[in-house]
Amino acid sequence: IPIFHGLSDELIGQLLEQIVYQRAQYPPASLVISQGEPCNRLLILMEGMVKGEMTGPGGKSLKIEDMEAPAVLAPAFLFGQHQHFPVNIVTLSDCKFLIIRSAELLRLFKLNQQVLQNFLSMISSRAQFLSEKLRFHSFKSLKAKLAFYLLNEAGSMKTFKLRHSQNELAELMGVARPSVGRVFLQLQEEGLVDVRYRQVEIRDRQRLVLACNET
């Protein structure tokens, strides 16, 4: 569980004994949270899978992302100026949650600094992910996005290991996973890179730079 990373099961149990929390279970297709509902508690998905979806003024739903346990849902909105859940949370399978109210979570932070550090790390990592996602949207084609990503990851190195899987890259760039695979294959066939699993070799850096400007 991300918020308890680095803590032993025994210590986690001791900490939870000192605060008030709830456990909840939901069957598939249950609406756990409604968009706009006050965000006054931390939801930790212990088992199962959920989806976040946003509802527009006309009632049309747009799926934002799927989340699989273990996961912490919408932590950045818990102590913000606008404390409301940004999306609907709907279960995709049988799910179990651990729920901690804001005041009790603050008590937990005081009890253990590692928990506070983990919480801040989750929020920072999410902000960095969204920042990268916005930057990729400035490129017009998926090929340009991937070329920029590979150059950025490589730095001055010729060979390196990808930090993200193709699924993660697809989410980052707002496309389907097969599209990412096809562009990787295209870059490889054109002799710009060589990709073996997550190991990448930059074979023609100059042409890869030019690919960043393709539309």
C-alpha positions in Angstrom: 0.0 0.0 0.0 1.7 3.2 -1.1 0.9 5.3 2.0 2.4 2.6 4.2 5.5 1.9 2.1 8.5 1.0 4.1 6.6 0.0 7.2 6.2 -3.5 8.6 2.8 -5.1 8.9 3.2 -5.1 12.7 3.9 -1.3 12.8 1.0 -0.6 10.4 -1.3 -2.6 12.7 -0.1 -0.6 15.7 -0.6 2.7 14.0 -4.1 1.8 12.9 -5.0 0.8 16.4 -4.4 4.5 17.4 -6.8 6.1 14.9 -10.4 5.7 13.9 -10.9 4.2 10.4 -13.5 2.2 8.5 -13.5 -0.8 6.2 -16.0 -1.1 3.3 -16.8 -3.6 0.6 -18.5 -3.0 -2.7 -19.7 -5.4 -5.5 -18.9 -4.7 -9.2 -20.6 -1.7 -10.9 -21.0 0.2 -7.5 -20.8 3.9 -7.4 -18.4 4.5 -4.5 -17.9 8.2 -4.9 -19.8 10.8 -6.9 -18.1 13.6 -8.8 -18.3 16.8 -6.7 -18.8 15.0 -3.4 -16.8 16.5 -0.5 -13.4 15.0 -0.3 -13.1 14.6 3.5 -11.6 11.1 3.8 -8.8 9.1 2.3 -9.9 6.1 0.3 -7.4 3.3 0.1 -8.2 0.5 -2.4 -7.1 -2.7 -0.7 -8.5 -5.2 -3.1 -10.1 -5.1 -6.6 -10.2 -2.6 -9.4 -12.1 0.7 -10.0 -12.4 3.3 -12.7 -12.5 7.1 -12.5 -14.9 8.7 -14.8 -15.9 12.3 -15.3 -19.5 13.3 -16.1 -20.1 16.4 -18.3 -23.0 18.8 -18.2 -25.0 16.7 -20.7 -24.6 13.6 -18.6 -22.0 12.0 -20.9 -19.3 10.0 -19.0 -15.7 10.1 -19.9 -13.4 7.4 -18.5 -10.2 9.0 -17.0 -8.3 5.9 -15.8 -8.5 2.4 -14.2 -6.9 1.9 -10.8 -6.0 -1.5 -9.4 -5.3 -2.3 -5.7 -3.3 -1.3 -3.8 -4.0 2.3 -4.6 -4.8 5.6 -2.9 -7.6 7.5 -4.5 -7.5 11.3 -5.1 -5.1 12.1 -2.3 -4.2 15.6 -3.7 -7.8 16.8 -3.2 -8.0 16.0 0.5 -6.4 19.1 1.8 -6.7 21.5 -1.2 -8.6 24.7 -1.4 -11.4 22.9 -3.3 -12.0 19.7 -1.4 -14.2 17.8 -3.8 -13.7 14.5 -5.6 -13.0 15.4 -9.3 -14.5 12.2 -10.7 -16.9 9.4 -10.1 -15.3 6.2 -8.6 -17.0 3.1 -9.9 -16.0 -0.5 -9.0 -15.0 -2.9 -11.8 -14.8 -5.9 -9.5 -15.4 -6.9 -5.9 -13.5 -4.2 -3.9 -12.4 -3.6 -0.4 -11.5 -0.2 1.0 -9.8 1.3 4.0 -11.3 4.7 4.8 -9.6 7.3 6.9 -11.2 10.7 7.7 -9.1 13.8 7.3 -8.7 14.5 11.0 -7.6 10.9 11.7 -5.2 11.0 8.8 -3.5 14.1 10.3 -3.2 12.2 13.6 -1.6 9.3 11.6 0.9 11.8 10.1 1.9 13.0 13.7 2.3 9.4 14.8 4.7 8.4 12.0 6.7 10.7 9.8 7.2 8.0 7.1 3.5 7.9 6.5 3.5 11.7 6.0 6.5 11.4 3.6 4.8 8.7 1.6 1.7 10.8 1.3 3.6 13.8 0.1 5.6 11.6 -2.3 2.3 10.3 -3.8 1.1 13.8 -4.4 4.4 15.0 -5.9 4.7 12.0 -8.2 1.1 12.5 -9.5 1.8 16.2 -10.1 5.0 15.3 -12.1 3.1 12.7 -14.1 0.4 15.3 -15.1 3.1 17.8 -15.9 4.8 15.3 -18.3 1.4 14.5 -19.8 0.7 18.2 -20.5 4.1 18.6 -22.1 3.5 15.6 -24.4 0.3 17.2 -25.6 2.3 20.0 -27.2 3.5 17.6 -29.8 1.2 17.0 -32.8 1.9 13.3 -33.6 2.5 10.2 -31.5 5.8 9.7 -33.3 7.0 13.1 -32.3 5.9 12.5 -28.7 7.8 9.2 -28.5 10.9 10.6 -30.2 11.0 13.4 -27.6 10.4 11.0 -24.8 13.2 8.7 -25.9 15.7 11.6 -26.3 14.7 13.0 -22.9 15.2 9.6 -21.3 18.5 8.9 -23.0 20.1 12.2 -22.2 23.7 11.9 -23.4 23.6 8.0 -23.3 23.3 5.8 -26.3 21.7 2.9 -24.5 19.3 3.1 -21.6 16.4 1.3 -19.9 12.9 2.6 -20.2 11.3 3.7 -16.9 7.8 3.3 -18.2 6.0 0.3 -19.7 4.1 0.6 -23.0 0.9 0.7 -20.9 2.2 3.6 -18.8 3.4 5.4 -22.0 0.0 5.0 -23.6 -1.7 6.6 -20.5 0.9 9.3 -20.4 0.3 10.2 -24.0 -3.4 9.7 -24.0 -3.5 6.9 -26.7 -4.2 3.2 -26.9 -1.4 0.8 -26.0 -1.3 -0.8 -29.5 -0.6 2.6 -31.0 2.5 3.0 -28.9 3.7 -0.4 -30.0 3.2 0.4 -33.7 5.2 3.7 -33.4 8.0 1.9 -31.6 8.1 -0.6 -34.4 8.1 2.2 -37.0 11.0 4.0 -35.3 12.9 0.7 -35.2 12.2 -0.1 -38.9 13.4 3.3 -39.9 16.7 2.7 -38.1 16.3 5.4 -35.5 16.3 3.2 -32.4 16.6 -0.5 -31.4 14.1 -1.6 -28.7 14.4 -4.9 -26.9 11.9 -5.2 -24.1 12.7 -2.0 -22.0 16.3 -1.8 -23.3 16.7 1.0 -25.9 19.6 1.9 -28.2 19.6 5.3 -29.9 20.9 4.4 -33.4 20.4 7.8 -35.2 20.1 10.7 -32.8 19.9 13.4 -35.5 17.0 11.8 -37.3 15.3 11.2 -33.9 15.6 14.9 -33.2 14.0 15.7 -36.6 11.2 13.2 -35.8 10.1 15.5 -32.8 8.9 18.0 -35.4 6.8 15.7 -37.4 3.1 16.3 -37.6 
